[in-house]
Amino acid sequence: MTKRANNLSIDAKRLWSDLMETARIGGTAKGGIRRLTLGEEDRRVRDWFRAECESLGCSVHVDEVGNMFAIRPGRNNALPPIAMGSHLDTQPTGGKFDGVLGVLAGLECLRTLHAADYETHAPVMLVNWTNEEGSRFAPAMLGSGVHAGVFDRTYADTRKDGEGVSFAEAIEAISYRGEVGIGSTPIGAMFELHIEQGPILEAEGDTIGVVTGVQGMRWYDVEITGRESHAGSTPMAMRRDALPAAAALVLAVQAAARACPGAVATVGTIAVHPGSRNVIPGAASLSVDLRHPDAGALDGTEAAIEQALAAICAEHGVTGTLTRIWDSPPVPFDPGCIASVRDAAGSLGYRMRDIVSGAGHDAAYIARIAPTAMIFVPCAGGLSHNEAEDASFEDCGAGAQVLLQAVLDYDRRLAETKPGATP
């Protein structure tokens, strides 16, 4: 060991260079990234990630759903690794920082440890989780969910994208079906750095968000069925038009969320069948995204939406179903990991505040099986899932430094803990 933990500093310019370099893999004309899960661009960035980690002496393992684990040994390799990481896949019109910052900042931490020849007590691991976004294969956070036992491999393999390509077909096509068993890579603790994806930190002038948990999220599919008929010859009173019912439900979803303080709800997609100018729509399909920090509030808002759908269907002479396809309960993070983040930010002199994540992250599933915490840094205007997504050089560097210090603080406390006790 050539340096003390509190003397180790990440190279912010190197981190920024990595962010800009990898942004060219799937880069868009508007300055964003289109790097969908298990596509050719995802393969290219995975290959880049593997090569960079292996150049630092890390062993890189890939599991059966493509999760990538780069492990740097410690003094006591019998201990499960302290993990960092996030994801490298993006939305169809994604930005340069969502998910990517957490992986590349973790890589910068490994480079810093390697350059200093610093030996941690426990092994340190960097993870690239598969299909966090859920933009190609629903649901989101699929890879981390499989690792945590929320989903099994068969469930993952049978997910299909909008063109009918299965997850299994896609992962085989890019040769990233690994041999490591599902969930067999242990995690002693996990720290995930991410842009906030909201406006609070920027508005309050804070550099670091100490994330205390993730709010609950539920996704629903709605199917409304009416009857197609001629647009010119069917009187208004005799129509069973699915689209006005769908429109009414969109407004009802918004009303249900507004009636529950802290809730947010979004209808993000709507499709109408048969989609002809002069045919009354006989069917409509919608997606609903519902979020709240409290499970009881989610239950109440879901019930309000169900009641509204029943009333709307009766009014319009159609039928409708609301099917919950994903449920990620509210997640509190580990007090010990939170303390490491808070202590790291405080020792570095950064303005910080506690915050609950409004977005879903892989850390939410890993928190079910290991102590976990997150670190947020501001993003411009709170904008994310957009090609214009932006974060500053200074904030990215600050987040990476806090990540390194938090991991080293947790590792130090682990080394000082008696066997069988909690750090």
Secondary structure, DSSP 8 states (H G I E B T S, - for coil): --S-GGG----HHHHHHHHHHHTTTTB-TTS-B---TTSHHHHHHHHHHHHHHHHTT-EEEEBTT--EEEEE--S-TTS--EEEEE-----TTB-SSTTHHHHHHHHHHHHHHHHHT---SS-EEEEE-S-SS-SSSSSSSHHHHHHTTSS-HHHHHT-B-TTS-BHHHHHHHTT---SB-TT-S--SEEEEEEE-SSSHHHHHT-SEEEEEEE-EEEEEEEEEE---EETTTS-GGG---HHHHHHHHHHHHHHHHHTSTT-EEE---EEEES--TTEE--EEEEEEEEEES-HHHHHHHHHHHHHHHHHHHHHHT-EEEEEEEEEE--EE--HHHHHHHHHHHHHTT--EEEEEESS--HHHHHTTTS-EEEEEE--GGG--SSTT----HHHHHHHHHHHHHHHHHHHHHHHHS-TTS--
